[in-house]
Each structure stands twice: as structure tokens, then as C-alpha cells.
Amino acid sequence: MKNVILLCVLIALLSSSSFAQGPLFGVKGGINVATIGRDPDVTGVSLGFHFGGFVQVYKSDHIILQPEAIFSLQGASLKGDFSPRANYRYLNFPVIFKYYPGFSGIHLQAGPQIGVLFSGEISSTVLDIPFLSHLNPVDYVFAIGIGFDHDDLLIDLRYNYGLNSTEPDAGYIPGRTFQFSLGYIF
């Protein structure tokens, strides 16, 4: 985990040498609509949340690099008796490239994300079962989205698609998450 944090800090610092203006810092948070796998007969969506901070590095008038550190509650509802749910808690480190095509505040965004799993469980109306030992400790993700900035306020809608399996012993079961975020730049 130290290497992931160090990598994100290094990217932000190396990028700082070519600022069009100084770096901007901000916070963001919002709602997750997540699921795992690709079989709707087995899993459904689960609501969660995310919050964290980011740094915006201006590369040009149209491109911004935005490394982030985000706590995220993800998972899925599972089909079965007693309403089971898979709950995963990640510390995610996306490095998002934002492209502003010239429309007032609207941008497209894409980039890689590394998620470090620090808690996982199957919960239901009758019991909770820790499940961390069966889960992949690192989640590799590609993120794509759209957003709108107005003064110091940000609105983002992002789709995160897992590139590896959340449960390696069970085959390819990628995590997928839609995130709706509100943010503020200091």
C-alpha cells in the first residue's frame, strides 16, 4: 500500500514541473452504485458511498491531470435467502485525465485506478461473515466519465470497470461501479 501511495504522490510531484498554474486541491464525495460479476441472476446492485481528496494539475488549457485518494464502499447484493450482500471497502487511487473540449465547464475524463482492499465481508439479515482472505487485495480499474465544473464546484459521473477479478478463486468476477460525485476546490 505504501508503494501505491508513493506512486500517486510521485506522479503529482513530477507533473508539477509543467503547471500552467499552481496545483489546486479539493475534496469530493458521493454515491456508488456497484455490482460484481456479469451475471444478473447471481448479483444485483448495491448502494455505497465514497469520499476523499484530489489535486488538479493543469497541463494545458484543455487538459488537467487529477490524482485522487478516495475511500469507497463497493460490492453487490447477492441473490438468496436472508438478503445477502458483498461489502468491500477500498482505498482507491485513480489518476484521471480530464479533457475540456471548450464547452463551458464540461469535461470528459478517463484514467487508471488502483484500489487497495482493506475490508470485505458477506452480510445478511442473520449474520456477517468476514471474507477478506478470499478476495483479491488489489483492484485494477479503468475509469471513464463526464463532469461539469462551475467556479469551485465539481459534478462528476464516472464508470469504473474492474480489469481483474475480485475473487480470483471463483473465476473472472470484475467489480463495476457508477460514481456520482460532488466536489469543492480550495
MARMARTI-179556 format. One record per residue: residue in three letters; x, y negated, z of N, C-alpha, C in turn. Coordinates in Angstrom, 3 decimals. Atoms other than C-alpha are relative to their C-alpha. Layout:
N
ALA/X/Y/Z/X/Y/Z/X/Y/Z
...
% end
This chain:
186
MET/0.827/1.187/0.000/0.000/0.000/0.000/0.872/-1.251/0.000
LYS/-0.913/1.141/0.001/2.944/-2.317/0.681/0.450/-0.324/-1.416
ASN/-0.440/0.220/1.384/4.065/-1.819/-2.925/-1.068/-0.701/-0.831
VAL/1.093/0.627/0.742/0.639/-2.805/-4.285/-0.093/-1.479/0.358
ILE/0.065/1.403/-0.442/0.530/-5.988/-2.193/1.202/-0.758/-0.531
LEU/-1.207/0.636/0.498/4.124/-6.784/-3.127/-0.081/-0.268/-1.499
LEU/0.161/0.178/1.441/3.331/-6.281/-6.834/-0.907/-1.186/-0.316
CYS/0.918/1.118/0.251/0.386/-8.703/-6.701/0.637/-1.342/0.360
VAL/-0.684/1.232/-0.392/2.426/-11.324/-4.833/1.080/-0.345/-1.014
LEU/-1.050/0.221/0.990/5.298/-10.886/-7.301/-0.554/-0.542/-1.308
ILE/0.634/0.499/1.231/3.006/-11.370/-10.304/-0.394/-1.460/0.159
ALA/0.419/1.388/-0.240/1.601/-14.553/-8.763/1.195/-0.934/0.052
LEU/-1.174/0.863/-0.117/5.050/-15.926/-7.934/0.731/-0.166/-1.329
LEU/-0.663/0.105/1.296/6.592/-15.108/-11.307/-0.805/-0.843/-0.965
SER/0.853/0.789/0.875/3.634/-16.676/-13.040/0.063/-1.479/0.348
SER/0.018/1.390/-0.448/4.084/-19.871/-11.037/1.020/-0.860/-0.729
SER/-1.020/0.788/0.683/7.109/-20.903/-13.098/-0.533/-0.690/-1.241
SER/0.524/0.613/1.213/4.889/-21.808/-16.053/-1.381/-0.614/0.217
PHE/1.287/0.646/-0.287/1.998/-23.623/-14.359/-0.196/-1.222/-0.872
ALA/0.362/1.270/0.609/0.239/-26.282/-16.371/-0.343/-0.977/1.124
GLN/0.215/0.745/-1.229/-0.746/-27.490/-12.882/0.257/0.972/1.131
GLY/-0.283/-0.862/-1.140/-0.207/-26.155/-9.365/-1.028/1.100/0.160
PRO/0.955/-1.095/-0.210/-1.834/-22.919/-8.222/-1.185/-0.478/0.834
LEU/1.210/0.289/-0.763/-5.376/-23.083/-6.876/-0.385/1.250/0.774
PHE/0.377/-1.118/-0.857/-6.537/-20.892/-4.001/-1.499/-0.026/0.232
GLY/1.433/-0.051/-0.222/-10.053/-19.682/-3.387/-0.433/1.250/0.733
VAL/0.633/-1.161/-0.629/-12.394/-17.259/-1.688/-1.217/0.367/-0.834
LYS/1.169/-0.458/0.735/-15.156/-15.147/-3.167/-0.639/1.155/0.752
GLY/0.712/-1.121/-0.594/-17.757/-12.630/-2.137/-1.270/0.232/-0.774
GLY/1.227/-0.276/0.713/-20.843/-10.946/-3.392/-0.488/1.414/0.187
ILE/0.716/-1.265/-0.060/-22.867/-7.850/-4.094/0.609/0.988/-0.997
ASN/-0.411/-1.099/0.874/-21.734/-4.494/-5.544/-1.201/0.884/-0.285
VAL/0.929/-1.060/0.374/-23.984/-2.109/-7.442/0.897/1.087/-0.583
ALA/-1.022/-0.985/0.342/-21.864/1.044/-7.593/-0.589/1.394/-0.149
THR/0.302/-1.419/0.094/-22.017/4.696/-8.552/1.294/0.741/-0.306
ILE/-1.135/-0.831/0.369/-19.626/7.580/-9.145/-0.481/1.055/-0.985
GLY/0.352/-1.036/0.963/-19.549/10.173/-11.884/-0.799/-0.544/-1.167
ARG/0.765/0.390/1.187/-21.584/10.170/-15.057/-1.285/0.781/-0.131
ASP/1.191/-0.835/0.065/-24.481/12.473/-14.185/-1.105/-0.608/0.865
PRO/1.066/0.629/-0.785/-27.671/10.610/-13.146/-0.866/0.996/0.768
ASP/0.732/-1.008/-0.760/-29.155/13.910/-11.937/0.664/0.305/1.341
VAL/-0.753/-0.273/-1.227/-26.487/14.055/-9.205/0.187/-1.259/0.837
THR/-0.273/1.239/-0.737/-25.746/10.429/-8.281/-0.893/-1.132/-0.488
GLY/0.717/1.221/0.317/-27.571/7.139/-8.203/0.828/-1.188/0.455
VAL/-0.731/1.202/-0.376/-26.576/3.565/-7.478/-0.072/-0.229/1.505
SER/-0.106/0.353/-1.411/-25.552/2.259/-4.089/0.329/-1.489/0.084
LEU/-0.297/1.414/-0.198/-25.583/-1.348/-2.922/1.095/-0.152/1.042
GLY/-1.081/0.309/-0.925/-22.491/-2.707/-1.215/0.339/-1.471/-0.100
PHE/-0.422/1.398/0.041/-20.577/-5.939/-0.869/1.508/-0.058/-0.202
HIS/-1.435/0.246/0.114/-17.147/-7.427/-1.487/0.297/-1.427/0.431
PHE/-0.452/1.341/-0.350/-15.178/-10.405/-0.215/1.522/-0.024/0.008
GLY/-1.451/0.119/-0.018/-11.648/-11.723/-0.414/0.470/-1.342/-0.524
GLY/-0.603/1.235/0.474/-9.322/-14.331/-1.824/0.682/0.190/-1.339
PHE/-0.660/-0.033/1.309/-7.630/-15.233/-5.074/0.875/-1.224/-0.174
VAL/-0.850/1.114/0.421/-5.035/-17.501/-6.666/-0.221/-0.170/-1.494
GLN/0.121/0.269/1.435/-5.604/-19.171/-10.036/1.286/-0.648/-0.486
VAL/-1.227/0.481/0.611/-2.530/-19.710/-12.179/-0.340/-0.427/-1.419
TYR/0.333/0.513/1.332/-3.060/-21.941/-15.211/1.155/0.271/-0.951
LYS/-1.002/-0.306/1.008/-1.197/-20.584/-18.227/-0.114/-0.936/-1.204
SER/0.237/0.945/1.089/-2.754/-22.947/-20.802/-1.369/-0.626/0.242
ASP/1.333/0.602/-0.127/-5.897/-24.976/-21.380/-1.112/1.036/-0.085
HIS/1.038/-1.012/0.218/-7.766/-21.767/-22.257/0.192/1.289/0.787
ILE/-0.286/-1.267/-0.676/-6.127/-19.036/-20.157/0.427/-0.239/1.441
ILE/-0.350/0.015/-1.424/-5.955/-18.518/-16.392/0.292/1.436/0.426
LEU/-0.306/-1.272/-0.639/-4.300/-15.635/-14.560/-0.505/-0.090/1.442
GLN/0.602/0.058/-1.337/-6.196/-14.780/-11.347/0.242/1.311/0.759
PRO/-0.177/-1.142/-0.897/-4.658/-12.210/-8.949/-0.936/-0.146/1.203
GLU/0.955/0.015/-1.106/-7.078/-11.240/-6.170/0.342/1.086/1.006
ALA/-0.022/-1.039/-1.036/-7.179/-9.277/-2.911/-1.423/0.055/0.551
ILE/1.434/-0.093/-0.271/-10.737/-8.003/-2.328/-0.313/1.266/0.812
PHE/0.579/-1.134/-0.712/-12.309/-5.759/0.327/-1.306/0.347/-0.701
SER/1.186/-0.388/0.763/-15.044/-3.732/-1.381/-0.608/1.277/0.554
LEU/0.762/-1.183/-0.399/-17.713/-1.313/-0.154/-0.662/0.550/-1.255
GLN/0.470/-0.631/1.218/-18.425/1.079/-3.035/-0.521/1.396/0.334
GLY/0.461/-1.360/-0.211/-19.846/4.566/-3.503/-1.170/0.319/-0.885
ALA/1.170/-0.404/0.777/-23.098/6.125/-4.643/-1.020/0.622/0.928
SER/1.006/-0.814/-0.678/-26.376/7.518/-3.475/0.047/1.369/-0.667
LEU/-0.074/-1.366/0.509/-26.467/11.286/-3.863/-1.380/0.624/0.063
LYS/1.295/-0.687/0.003/-29.439/13.462/-4.752/0.037/1.115/1.041
GLY/0.059/-1.071/-0.986/-30.513/15.761/-1.946/-0.845/-0.379/1.195
ASP/0.769/0.228/-1.225/-32.288/16.115/1.376/0.751/-0.961/0.922
PHE/-0.524/0.906/-1.014/-31.728/13.504/4.108/0.711/-1.222/-0.578
SER/-0.513/1.223/0.629/-30.777/10.697/1.647/1.511/-0.165/0.139
PRO/-1.459/0.149/-0.143/-27.010/11.327/1.433/0.550/-1.137/-0.852
ARG/-0.713/1.090/0.668/-24.651/8.523/0.406/1.492/0.228/0.110
ALA/-1.462/0.025/-0.045/-20.973/8.448/-0.505/0.410/-1.448/0.219
ASN/-0.448/1.352/-0.337/-19.399/5.380/1.134/1.519/-0.060/-0.079
TYR/-1.441/0.185/0.158/-15.922/4.270/0.021/0.337/-1.451/0.326
ARG/-0.477/1.347/-0.309/-14.074/1.276/1.454/1.394/-0.160/-0.601
TYR/-1.243/0.245/0.723/-11.328/-0.112/-0.762/0.546/-1.383/0.304
LEU/-0.642/1.291/0.137/-8.829/-2.920/-0.703/0.475/-0.042/-1.440
ASN/-0.257/0.076/1.438/-8.753/-3.866/-4.389/0.905/-1.180/-0.333
PHE/-0.930/1.028/0.464/-6.046/-5.842/-6.165/-0.135/-0.167/-1.510
PRO/0.105/0.260/1.441/-7.315/-6.986/-9.570/0.938/-1.135/-0.425
VAL/-0.743/1.090/0.640/-5.173/-9.139/-11.852/-0.805/-0.337/-1.250
ILE/0.984/0.347/1.029/-7.749/-10.875/-14.033/0.533/-1.131/-0.887
PHE/-0.290/1.051/0.971/-7.046/-12.844/-17.185/-1.329/-0.607/-0.415
LYS/1.220/0.709/0.384/-9.712/-15.480/-17.798/0.276/-0.806/-1.264
TYR/-0.109/0.749/1.245/-10.235/-16.918/-21.267/-1.185/-0.947/-0.104
TYR/1.014/1.045/0.146/-12.131/-20.202/-21.650/-0.047/-0.409/-1.465
PRO/0.039/0.269/1.441/-13.256/-20.463/-25.294/-0.334/-1.446/-0.353
GLY/0.297/1.385/0.298/-14.117/-24.146/-24.988/-1.394/-0.424/0.396
PHE/1.334/0.345/-0.487/-17.687/-23.949/-23.752/0.136/-0.487/1.427
SER/-0.093/0.642/-1.301/-18.273/-25.946/-20.607/-0.065/0.992/1.160
GLY/-0.083/-0.837/-1.191/-17.082/-23.721/-17.746/-0.182/1.485/-0.206
ILE/0.240/-1.422/0.242/-17.947/-20.372/-19.366/1.329/0.677/-0.345
HIS/-1.217/-0.741/0.313/-15.177/-17.780/-19.459/-0.270/1.498/-0.105
LEU/-0.036/-1.453/0.085/-14.534/-14.157/-20.382/1.164/0.455/0.857
GLN/-1.076/-0.471/-0.861/-12.413/-12.055/-18.063/0.242/1.482/-0.186
ALA/-0.372/-1.409/0.105/-10.540/-8.772/-18.203/1.345/0.191/0.679
GLY/-1.295/-0.313/-0.577/-7.683/-7.036/-16.486/-0.005/1.283/0.796
PRO/-0.125/-1.223/-0.789/-6.372/-4.100/-14.488/-0.271/-0.263/1.479
GLN/0.213/0.082/-1.448/-7.163/-3.376/-10.862/0.523/1.284/0.629
ILE/-0.413/-1.139/-0.802/-5.569/-1.093/-8.299/-0.776/-0.084/1.305
GLY/0.747/-0.056/-1.247/-7.766/-0.034/-5.396/0.642/0.992/0.946
VAL/-0.564/-0.869/-1.024/-6.368/1.415/-2.175/-1.134/0.405/0.931
LEU/1.077/-0.529/-0.830/-8.890/3.638/-0.384/0.480/0.090/1.444
PHE/-0.379/-0.180/-1.395/-8.805/3.341/3.382/-1.099/0.623/0.841
SER/1.053/-0.680/-0.734/-12.121/4.941/4.370/-0.974/0.621/-0.996
GLY/0.981/-0.660/0.839/-14.507/7.440/2.825/-0.805/0.985/0.822
GLU/0.861/-0.900/-0.765/-17.483/9.343/4.181/-1.253/0.318/-0.795
ILE/1.335/-0.338/0.469/-20.679/11.106/3.266/-0.925/-0.238/1.190
SER/0.929/0.280/-1.096/-23.506/9.715/5.374/-1.413/0.376/-0.437
SER/1.392/-0.324/0.270/-27.150/10.723/5.653/-0.831/-0.436/1.194
THR/0.879/0.384/-1.109/-30.124/10.194/7.900/0.246/0.861/1.232
VAL/-0.220/-0.876/-1.155/-28.905/13.024/10.161/1.449/0.057/0.481
LEU/-1.388/-0.040/-0.454/-25.069/12.881/10.245/0.911/-0.715/-0.976
ASP/-1.056/0.585/0.822/-21.886/11.278/8.928/1.186/0.952/-0.009
ILE/-1.123/-0.919/0.139/-19.007/13.376/7.590/1.181/-0.769/-0.600
PRO/-1.189/0.610/0.606/-15.516/11.840/7.146/0.451/0.838/-1.191
PHE/-0.235/-0.681/1.263/-14.421/12.687/3.627/1.305/-0.447/-0.640
LEU/-1.181/0.658/0.552/-11.107/10.877/3.185/0.994/0.983/-0.626
SER/-1.026/-0.932/0.488/-8.910/13.962/2.664/-0.311/0.551/-1.394
HIS/0.378/-0.524/1.310/-10.851/14.979/-0.475/0.007/-1.074/-1.094
LEU/0.106/1.106/0.958/-10.682/11.565/-2.161/1.365/-0.437/-0.502
ASN/-1.203/0.559/0.579/-8.095/10.012/-4.427/0.355/-1.272/0.768
PRO/-0.330/1.180/-0.815/-6.195/7.437/-2.297/0.189/-1.284/-0.809
VAL/-0.213/1.172/0.855/-5.599/5.115/-5.277/-0.989/0.061/-1.152
ASP/0.976/0.099/1.078/-8.218/3.954/-7.780/0.547/-0.955/-1.057
TYR/-0.445/0.836/1.116/-7.071/2.658/-11.174/-1.231/-0.391/-0.802
VAL/1.236/0.542/0.556/-9.677/0.429/-12.786/0.325/-0.975/-1.119
PHE/-0.030/1.087/0.970/-10.209/-1.695/-15.872/-1.245/-0.836/0.232
ALA/1.106/0.921/-0.288/-12.364/-4.745/-15.210/-0.243/-0.902/-1.196
ILE/0.389/0.912/1.073/-14.279/-6.840/-17.742/-1.221/-0.776/0.485
GLY/1.135/0.766/-0.476/-16.719/-9.654/-17.171/-0.143/-1.350/-0.667
ILE/0.306/1.347/0.465/-18.079/-13.111/-17.746/-0.234/-0.855/1.236
GLY/0.194/0.876/-1.146/-18.239/-16.121/-15.492/-0.266/-1.426/-0.408
PHE/0.275/1.422/0.194/-19.072/-19.755/-15.095/0.611/-0.765/1.165
ASP/-0.603/0.858/-1.016/-17.111/-22.437/-13.233/-0.622/-1.385/-0.103
HIS/0.481/1.371/-0.034/-18.515/-25.785/-12.162/0.657/-0.685/1.196
ASP/-0.806/0.661/-1.030/-16.196/-28.088/-10.227/0.744/1.064/0.801
ASP/-0.704/-0.960/-0.849/-15.018/-25.958/-7.282/-0.771/1.290/0.219
LEU/0.824/-1.193/-0.186/-17.753/-23.300/-7.528/0.176/0.968/-1.166
LEU/-0.159/-1.042/1.012/-17.436/-19.988/-9.401/-1.162/0.979/0.097
ILE/0.973/-1.092/0.074/-20.005/-17.422/-10.524/0.588/1.022/-0.965
ASP/-0.563/-1.060/0.837/-18.756/-14.082/-11.879/-0.931/1.202/-0.031
LEU/0.634/-1.299/0.147/-20.389/-10.933/-13.201/1.052/0.898/-0.643
ARG/-1.109/-0.843/0.442/-17.830/-8.148/-13.553/-0.407/1.471/0.050
TYR/0.193/-1.445/0.030/-17.946/-4.465/-14.516/1.359/0.654/0.175
ASN/-1.241/-0.718/-0.280/-15.221/-2.241/-13.041/-0.194/1.475/-0.337
TYR/0.109/-1.399/0.399/-14.698/1.156/-14.678/1.246/0.748/0.455
GLY/-1.109/-0.802/-0.497/-12.543/3.739/-12.906/0.647/0.822/-1.100
LEU/-0.746/-0.738/1.006/-9.829/5.273/-15.057/0.459/1.363/0.513
ASN/-0.337/-1.304/-0.564/-9.140/8.153/-12.673/-1.173/0.473/0.864
SER/1.092/-0.595/-0.748/-11.336/10.457/-10.619/0.050/-0.391/1.468
THR/0.053/0.282/-1.431/-12.499/9.504/-7.130/0.212/1.269/0.818
GLU/-0.174/-1.304/-0.648/-12.473/13.227/-6.232/0.757/0.917/-0.947
PRO/-0.792/-0.769/0.966/-9.591/14.957/-8.073/-0.330/1.494/-0.036
ASP/0.294/-1.434/-0.038/-10.606/18.473/-6.944/-1.334/0.355/-0.650
ALA/1.341/-0.251/0.545/-14.114/18.076/-8.422/-0.111/-0.358/-1.483
GLY/0.045/0.385/1.409/-13.143/17.122/-11.982/0.052/-1.508/-0.148
TYR/-0.061/1.434/0.293/-13.404/13.708/-13.599/-1.276/-0.677/0.494
ILE/1.133/0.713/-0.598/-15.706/11.618/-11.385/0.439/-1.447/0.225
PRO/-0.468/1.383/-0.145/-14.877/7.944/-12.054/-0.979/-0.857/0.798
GLY/0.842/0.998/-0.649/-16.153/5.104/-9.930/-0.353/-1.089/-0.990
ARG/0.439/1.105/0.860/-18.164/2.380/-11.660/-0.734/-1.001/0.875
THR/0.582/1.016/-0.864/-19.150/-0.908/-10.080/-0.301/-1.274/-0.785
PHE/0.335/1.354/0.436/-21.007/-4.033/-11.166/0.155/-0.901/1.207
GLN/-0.178/0.958/-1.086/-19.998/-7.026/-9.060/-0.560/-1.354/-0.414
PHE/0.473/1.363/0.162/-21.859/-10.297/-8.762/0.653/-0.806/1.120
SER/-0.784/0.749/-0.986/-19.657/-12.896/-7.027/-0.279/-1.490/-0.067
LEU/-0.034/1.443/-0.127/-19.848/-16.442/-5.809/1.328/-0.360/0.656
GLY/-1.284/0.379/-0.542/-16.598/-18.232/-5.111/0.148/-1.498/0.151
TYR/-0.297/1.408/-0.231/-15.124/-21.502/-3.975/1.511/-0.199/-0.082
ILE/-1.415/0.343/0.142/-11.780/-23.074/-4.943/0.306/-1.164/0.943
PHE/-0.404/1.077/-0.929/-9.979/-25.175/-2.310/0.761/-1.093/-0.711
% end
